[in-house]
Amino acid sequence: MLTHLDSQGRAHMVDVTEKAVTFREAVAEARVRMLPETLKMIVDGAHPKGDVFAVARIAGIQAAKKTSDLIPLCHPLMLTGVKVELSAEGDDAVHIVARCKLSGQTGVEMEALTAASVAALTIYDMCKAVDRGMTIENIRLLEKLGGKSGHFKADEQ
């Protein structure tokens, strides 16, 4: 059942008033593929715009906090923790992992996915002048904890 549809099939925001406040956590990932020279420039700190990982990390954190402004039916949430980790993967990719936490009445999957996505978009924005062929891929939920639906882990589906 799609919970964002009412009995007439119209989109609406889910009412979570009666749901219990519980601990919830979600982890999402994304990858940015690029030329090896682009990744080397990022890792070596030689990018003319500055520390690409630091800017992407802050962008991801800000995005998680603004998810309800971007996704129409998301609830505004009081996140208690947002962590965005970026690392070189092989010689041609950046791996991004975003983790969001809170005690609340609804999950934080969209916040984690938004954080990973915007961190990836920020890398693209900062590096597009040297590598327009970058691709953003594999944006997905890795894990979700808490709430009525319980524990989800991507590798166990």
N, C-alpha and C positions, 0 to 999 in steps of 0.2 A: 504494500500500500504506500502510495506517495503521500507523505504527511503534509506537503505544501499545497495540496489541492483540497478544496472543500467538497461537500457532497454534490455540488453542481459542476465540479471540475475546474473551478476558478482558483487561481493562485492566491494564497494568503500566508501570513506569517503564523507559524505554529504557536499556540498558546501554551506556555510552559509554566504558568502560574502554579499549578498543583504539583509540579514535579519536585522531588526532593533535591536539596542541594547536596551534591556529591563531588568528590575529587574526579577530575577529568583531565586527560592528557592525550595529545595527538602528535605524531611524528610524520613528516612528509619529506619527500626528496625531489630534487631536479638535477639535471645535468646540462652543462653548456659545452658543446663540442666546438673546437676551434683549431686553428693552425698551431702546430707545435711552437712556432716562433711567438705567437700571441701568448700562449701559456707561459713560456719561458720569461717573457717580458713581465707578466703579472707576478710570477713567483720571485723573480729577481728584484722586484720593486722598481723596475725601470720604466713604468708607464708614465707618460708626461702628465696625466691627470691625477696622479697620486696612487694611494694604496687602494687598489681595486677591491680586494677582499674586505677591507674595513668599510668602504662606502656601501658595498653590497650587503654586508651584515646589518648596518644601520637601516638601510632601505627595507630589508626583510622584516626587521623588528617593527619599524613604523607601519609597514603594510599590514602586519598581523593586527595591530591596534586599530586600523582603519577598515578592516574587512567588512563590517556592516555598512559602511559608506559605499562600498564597491559592489557588493553582492546584495541585491534588493531584499531578499527575505531572511537574511542573517540577523540574528539578535545582536545588539551591542553588548559586548562582554567585558567584564573586569578581569582581564588577564593578570595572573599572579606571576607568570614566568614566560619569557620568550627567549629562546636560544637559537641562533642561526650559525651553523658551522660550515665553512667552505674549505675545500682541500683540493689540491691537484690530484687528478686521477689519470695515471698513465702519462703520456706526453702530449695529449690533445684534449683533455677535458677537465672541467671543474665540477666537483660533486658538492651539492648543497644539501644539508640536512637541517630542517627547521622543527623545533619542538616547542609546543605551546601547552601551558598548564593553567588550571584554575579550579576553584571550588565553585560550582554553579549548577544551574538547572538545564543546561544544554551543552553539547559537545563543542570541541575546538578544532575539528577536522578542517573546516574551511579556513580558519586562521593559520594553521600550519601550512596548508596548501598555498594560500595567498603569500605567506612569507617566503616560501621556497620559490614561487613563481616570480615575485617581484625582485628577489635577490638575483635570479637568473636574468631577468630583463635589465637590471642595473649593470650587470657584467656586459651584456650586449651593448647597452648604451655607451658605457665607458670605452669599449674596445672597438666599436663599429668603424671608426676611422682607419684602423689598421687591418680589420678582418670582418668584412660584411657578410662572409659566408658562414658565420657561426650558426649553430642550430641549438635550440632549446628542446630538450627531450626528456622523456620518462618522468614527467611530473606525476607523482602518485602518493597516495597515503600508504605509509609503511606500517603504522601501528596506531591503535586507538584503545584507550583504557577508560573505564568508568561508564556510568549511565546504564540505562535499561538494556541496551543491546549487548553490553558486556565487552569482552576483550576481542579485538580484531588484530591479526598480524598478517601482513600481505603474503608472506612465504607459506602460510598455513592455510590459505583459502582453497 
